[in-house]
């Protein structure tokens, strides 16, 4: 496993890390303690030391399992969690001192930890980034020792650029993959300049970039890839990175022709992300331990060629850019 600095936090994180949304909630399957534990144990055994979860993942069960791992493993496992999406309604006014403090206290109780390594605002409404008092609350919680570092998880590049204007924001979690190139422009430049850690989520475009889907693929009605393609439940950019499914399949077919190799398309897609120096880590999900093994192997792949990188950019410009680039 390769390790990279997480911005100016002083933490070194595994280039391929682990996201836990896929373990339960929104993917058509109930949370399963035994399966979750096997995935987490496999990740730690491979040297993955950064695990991202959220208080809203299966009503805190994700946090409880990751906290259990952190407490039991002899090596340092960095727990990153998120808060805010439990708000009903999910409005900017809900990101106030009382609620944020309660969310942090709940996460501490769920994880069984004395302090949270990293807390991230969980894709809040855009107005939140224009409210300095929200970030002042996080500064106070850090001073109290409840959190060690804080950052944001964003939907749009504009939100990321605004967030890093606040000196306390040390990390930004953002969607970036072969179907979502805009972050690699101005945001990556500014993140490096300010020494902000970049955590890449949705790296496989909800599985499209695994190369395993077809027009005949069926998704459970409780899976967001079934019910949220047009943003019916939350930002449609979270599902297939906002790419039309048929267009995504066409793009995948062309990518397979570019990257005919000994590696899977998923591994190539992860290695492609690691070609960008601004990226601290990638957090692909996994629904079983074997996927963790396959994902982790991407960190040891040789670099992609400049020709291959250019071919991905050309494909993006031809098929994806018109419908995706202006929105996120």
Buried (B, 14 or more C-beta within 10 A) or exposed (E): BBBBBBBEBEBBBBBBBBBBBBBBBBBBBEBBBEBBBBBBBBBBEBBBBBBBBBBBBBBBBBBBBBBBBBEEBEEEBBBBBBBBBBBEEBEBEBBBEEBBBEBBEBBBEBBEBEBBBBBBBBBBBBEBBEBEEBBEBBBBBBEEEBBBBBBBBBBBBBBBBBBBEBEEBBBBBBBBBBBBBBBBEEBBEBBBEBEBBBBBBBBBBBBBBBBEBEEEEEBEEEBBBEBBBEEEEBBBBBBBBBBBBEBBBEBBEBBEEBBEBEBBBBBBBBBBBBBBEBBBBBBBBBBEBEBBBBBBBBBEBEEBEEEBBEBBBEBBEEBBBEEBBEEB
